[in-house]
Amino acid sequence: MSITPEQPIVPRIKYNAIRSVLMKGYHIDKRPLTEYRPIEIRVGVVPNAEGSALARIGNTQVLAGVKLELGSPYPDTPNEGVLIVNAEFLPAASPTFEPGPPDENAIELARVIDRSLREPRVIALDKLAIIPGKKVWVVWLDIYVMDHDGNLLDASMLAAMAALASTKIPKYEVVDPASGEIRVDKKTRVEPLPVNRFVATVTVNKICDFLVIDPTLEEELVASARLAISVSEDGFIVGMQKMGMGFFTEDEVKKSIDLALDRAKLLIDSIKKAVSAQQ
């Protein structure tokens, strides 16, 4: 599924109304500019998946599911498992979403999530090799946008990270190492997916001259630029992606990074709390 490339035209009167509220230091729903809407994360919502999570930020809702399959490793990493991230925007999630193959927006979301997980080695892929060079676990991470009311990236990373952290590896037995024959019992999940660290994404939106965290869809439509900053639980920036036609000054980039480092703690704590509640 895809999203139409054209942005809806926001009437000038609405733009001015949003700007006047932002000037007072608040979102249009009366939150401070750097405060998130209510966050809710539930794990284990798809019983047939090896891992799953439903994340809500306000009215934005994203589902992530993890499936594990046996496959061949990449030639340049024969002793590591494989991570594949896909994203899909369901048409019912927004009037602007249309049926069809993923366009650049869905692809961009998947790539931002993929890089933010891959660069800091969130998953210990070296522990997913069953027969090195022959058989490894392939981790399929599928992200589905269920309801769109702004800030898809942050919600998608919440769902993705919670789904991975709650994933259990099926029981398996190596029957013949020479031929690569492996017997898998999908109904029995015995050990957790090896997760090295938790990561969250904080998207800073530039609306007029204000830096805004977690905008509603109305606010997001008038943003000139967005900067998605992924932060690991040990306080390192592990990914950045600038979006939109506008720009950030050097000072705004520095302020955005400070905001991301601070607010990421809240998101990571929310993920950990949801995962620990399942265990």
C-alpha positions as CSV (number, residue, x, y, z in Angstrom):
1,M,0.0,0.0,0.0
2,S,1.2,3.5,-0.6
3,I,0.6,7.1,0.3
4,T,-0.2,9.7,-2.3
5,P,2.8,11.9,-2.9
6,E,0.9,15.2,-2.9
7,Q,0.5,16.9,0.5
8,P,-3.0,18.2,1.3
9,I,-3.3,21.9,0.9
10,V,-3.7,23.5,4.4
11,P,-5.9,26.6,4.4
12,R,-4.1,29.8,5.4
13,I,-6.5,30.3,8.2
14,K,-5.7,26.9,9.7
15,Y,-2.0,27.5,9.3
16,N,-2.3,30.8,11.1
17,A,-4.3,29.2,13.9
18,I,-1.7,26.5,14.4
19,R,1.1,29.1,14.4
20,S,-0.6,31.3,17.0
21,V,-1.0,28.3,19.3
22,L,2.6,27.2,18.8
23,M,3.7,30.8,19.7
24,K,2.3,30.2,23.1
25,G,4.4,27.1,23.6
26,Y,1.7,24.5,23.1
27,H,0.5,22.0,20.6
28,I,-3.1,22.5,19.3
29,D,-4.2,19.8,21.8
30,K,-2.6,21.9,24.6
31,R,0.5,19.8,25.2
32,P,3.9,21.5,25.6
33,L,5.8,21.5,22.3
34,T,8.3,18.8,23.4
35,E,5.8,16.5,25.1
36,Y,4.4,13.3,23.6
37,R,0.8,12.3,23.5
38,P,-0.2,9.2,25.6
39,I,2.0,6.2,24.7
40,E,0.7,2.7,24.8
41,I,2.6,-0.5,23.8
42,R,1.2,-4.0,23.9
43,V,3.3,-7.0,22.9
44,G,2.2,-10.5,21.8
45,V,-0.8,-9.2,20.0
46,V,-0.3,-11.6,17.0
47,P,-0.2,-15.2,18.4
48,N,1.1,-16.8,15.2
49,A,4.1,-14.5,14.9
50,E,7.3,-15.2,16.7
51,G,7.1,-11.6,18.0
52,S,4.6,-8.7,17.7
53,A,3.7,-5.4,19.2
54,L,1.0,-2.7,18.8
55,A,2.2,0.8,19.5
56,R,0.0,3.9,19.9
57,I,1.0,7.5,20.2
58,G,-2.2,9.4,20.6
59,N,-4.4,8.3,17.7
60,T,-1.5,7.0,15.6
61,Q,-1.4,3.2,15.7
62,V,1.3,0.9,14.3
63,L,1.5,-2.9,14.3
64,A,4.8,-4.7,13.9
65,G,5.2,-8.5,13.5
66,V,8.3,-10.7,13.4
67,K,8.6,-14.0,11.6
68,L,11.6,-16.2,11.7
69,E,12.5,-18.5,8.7
70,L,15.5,-20.6,7.8
71,G,17.5,-19.3,4.9
72,S,20.9,-18.8,3.5
73,P,23.2,-16.0,4.8
74,Y,24.5,-13.2,2.6
75,P,27.8,-14.1,0.9
76,D,29.7,-11.3,2.6
77,T,28.4,-12.3,6.1
78,P,28.2,-16.1,6.0
79,N,28.3,-16.4,9.8
80,E,25.4,-14.0,10.5
81,G,21.6,-14.1,10.4
82,V,19.6,-11.8,8.1
83,L,17.3,-8.9,9.0
84,I,14.7,-7.7,6.4
85,V,12.4,-4.8,7.2
86,N,9.2,-4.0,5.3
87,A,6.6,-1.3,5.8
88,E,3.0,-1.1,4.6
89,F,0.5,1.8,4.9
90,L,-3.0,0.3,5.1
91,P,-5.5,2.3,3.0
92,A,-8.0,2.4,6.0
93,A,-5.4,4.2,8.1
94,S,-5.8,7.5,6.3
95,P,-7.8,9.1,3.4
96,T,-4.5,9.9,1.7
97,F,-3.3,6.2,1.7
98,E,-4.0,4.3,-1.6
99,P,-3.9,0.7,-2.6
100,G,-0.8,-0.3,-4.6
101,P,2.9,-1.1,-4.1
102,P,4.9,0.8,-1.5
103,D,5.9,4.2,-2.7
104,E,8.9,6.3,-1.6
105,N,7.2,7.2,1.7
106,A,6.7,3.6,2.9
107,I,10.1,2.6,1.5
108,E,11.8,5.5,3.4
109,L,10.1,4.6,6.7
110,A,11.3,1.0,6.3
111,R,14.8,2.1,5.5
112,V,15.0,4.5,8.4
113,I,13.9,1.7,10.8
114,D,16.3,-0.8,9.1
115,R,19.3,1.5,9.4
116,S,18.5,2.4,13.0
117,L,18.5,-1.2,13.9
118,R,21.3,-2.4,11.7
119,E,24.0,0.2,12.5
120,P,24.1,-0.2,16.3
121,R,23.6,-4.0,15.8
122,V,20.4,-4.1,17.9
123,I,20.1,-7.8,17.0
124,A,23.1,-10.0,17.6
125,L,23.0,-11.5,14.1
126,D,26.2,-13.5,14.7
127,K,24.2,-15.6,17.2
128,L,21.6,-16.5,14.5
129,A,23.8,-18.7,12.4
130,I,22.7,-22.3,12.8
131,I,25.1,-23.9,10.3
132,P,27.6,-21.1,9.5
133,G,27.7,-20.5,5.7
134,K,24.7,-22.6,5.1
135,K,21.7,-22.0,7.3
136,V,20.8,-19.0,9.4
137,W,17.7,-17.4,10.8
138,V,16.1,-14.8,8.6
139,V,14.3,-12.2,10.7
140,W,11.4,-10.7,8.8
141,L,10.2,-7.4,10.5
142,D,6.9,-6.2,9.0
143,I,5.5,-2.8,10.0
144,Y,1.8,-1.9,9.3
145,V,0.5,1.6,9.8
146,M,-3.1,1.1,11.1
147,D,-4.1,4.6,12.0
148,H,-2.3,7.8,10.9
149,D,-2.5,10.9,13.0
150,G,1.0,12.1,12.7
151,N,4.5,11.0,13.8
152,L,4.6,7.6,12.1
153,L,8.3,7.1,12.4
154,D,8.4,7.3,16.2
155,A,5.4,5.0,16.6
156,S,6.9,2.6,14.0
157,M,10.2,2.3,15.9
158,L,8.3,1.7,19.2
159,A,6.3,-1.2,17.6
160,A,9.4,-2.6,15.8
161,M,11.7,-2.5,18.8
162,A,9.0,-4.0,21.1
163,A,8.2,-6.7,18.6
164,L,11.9,-7.7,18.3
165,A,12.5,-7.6,22.0
166,S,9.6,-9.9,22.6
167,T,10.4,-12.4,19.9
168,K,11.1,-16.0,20.8
169,I,13.1,-18.4,18.5
170,P,11.4,-21.7,17.7
171,K,12.9,-24.9,18.9
172,Y,15.0,-26.6,16.2
173,E,17.3,-29.6,15.7
174,V,20.2,-29.9,13.3
175,V,19.5,-33.3,11.6
176,D,22.4,-33.3,9.1
177,P,25.0,-30.5,9.2
178,A,26.5,-31.6,5.9
179,S,23.3,-31.2,3.9
180,G,22.0,-28.4,6.0
181,E,18.9,-30.3,7.1
182,I,17.2,-28.8,10.1
183,R,14.0,-29.8,11.8
184,V,12.0,-26.8,13.3
185,D,9.1,-27.0,15.8
186,K,7.2,-23.8,15.1
187,K,4.8,-24.4,18.0
188,T,7.5,-24.4,20.6
189,R,9.5,-21.2,21.2
190,V,12.3,-21.7,23.6
191,E,14.7,-18.7,23.7
192,P,14.5,-15.0,23.1
193,L,15.9,-13.3,20.0
194,P,19.3,-12.0,21.0
195,V,18.9,-8.2,21.4
196,N,22.0,-6.2,22.2
197,R,20.4,-2.9,23.0
198,F,17.2,-0.9,22.7
199,V,16.7,2.0,20.3
200,A,14.1,4.7,19.9
201,T,13.5,7.3,17.2
202,V,12.6,10.9,18.0
203,T,11.4,13.0,15.1
204,V,11.8,16.8,15.5
205,N,9.5,18.8,13.3
206,K,10.2,22.4,12.2
207,I,6.9,24.3,12.1
208,C,7.3,27.9,11.3
209,D,10.4,28.7,13.5
210,F,9.4,26.2,16.2
211,L,10.9,22.8,17.0
212,V,8.1,20.4,17.8
213,I,8.0,16.8,19.1
214,D,5.1,14.4,18.2
215,P,2.9,16.7,16.1
216,T,-0.7,15.7,15.3
217,L,-1.4,15.1,11.6
218,E,-2.8,18.7,11.3
219,E,0.5,20.1,12.7
220,E,2.7,17.7,10.7
221,L,1.1,18.9,7.4
222,V,2.3,22.4,8.0
223,A,5.9,21.4,9.0
224,S,8.5,22.5,6.5
225,A,11.1,19.9,7.5
226,R,11.5,16.9,9.8
227,L,14.6,15.4,11.4
228,A,14.4,11.8,12.6
229,I,17.0,11.0,15.2
230,S,17.5,7.5,16.4
231,V,19.1,7.0,19.9
232,S,20.3,3.9,21.6
233,E,19.7,3.2,25.3
234,D,23.4,4.0,26.1
235,G,22.9,7.6,24.8
236,F,24.5,7.3,21.3
237,I,22.9,8.7,18.1
238,V,22.7,5.7,15.8
239,G,20.8,7.2,12.9
240,M,19.5,10.5,11.4
241,Q,17.2,11.2,8.4
242,K,16.2,14.7,7.2
243,M,12.8,14.9,5.4
244,G,10.8,17.7,3.8
245,M,11.6,20.6,1.6
246,G,12.6,23.0,4.4
247,F,15.9,23.3,6.2
248,F,17.4,23.2,9.7
249,T,20.0,25.7,10.8
250,E,23.1,24.5,12.6
251,D,21.7,25.7,15.9
252,E,18.4,24.0,15.2
253,V,20.2,20.7,14.5
254,K,22.0,21.0,17.8
255,K,18.8,21.7,19.7
256,S,17.1,18.8,17.9
257,I,19.8,16.4,18.9
258,D,19.5,17.6,22.6
259,L,15.7,17.1,22.4
260,A,16.1,13.6,20.9
261,L,18.7,12.5,23.5
262,D,16.3,13.6,26.3
263,R,13.0,12.3,24.9
264,A,14.4,9.0,23.7
265,K,14.7,7.9,27.4
266,L,10.9,8.1,27.8
267,L,10.4,6.0,24.7
268,I,12.9,3.3,25.6
269,D,11.5,3.1,29.1
270,S,8.1,2.6,27.6
271,I,9.3,-0.2,25.4
272,K,11.1,-2.0,28.2
273,K,8.1,-1.7,30.5
274,A,5.9,-3.3,27.8
275,V,8.3,-6.1,27.2
276,S,8.9,-6.9,30.8
277,A,5.2,-7.0,31.5
278,Q,4.9,-9.9,29.1
279,Q,7.7,-11.9,30.6
